[in-house]
């Protein structure tokens, strides 16, 4: 069965950094693109970043461009999101997601950016 397990969230001050990780299993991870999405309190889902199957291409939302970096390790079946220069508007629950099966969700990991 498909499992997506996000981790690495926490409380950080504005300007700080966090590194999120998602452990994926139950599907052919190494031939699929993966994405990070987030949901801020009271808001809808927002796409954050995507990475293709072999790390050859990455894409970012304008709101995080230049601050976040998405990466993957196909031997470990993980994707990471390095988040730098965090802002209060980055506060959200962060999820990894399969664009090819967007209905599969993990538990998410909470990121809170606050003084």
Secondary structure, DSSP 8 states (H G I E B T S, - for coil): --EEEEE--EEE-TT--EEEEEEEESS-GGGS-EEEEEE-TT--EEEEEEE-TTSS-EEE-TTTTTTEEEEEETTTTEEEEEE-S--GGG-EEEEEEBTTBTT-----EEEEE--
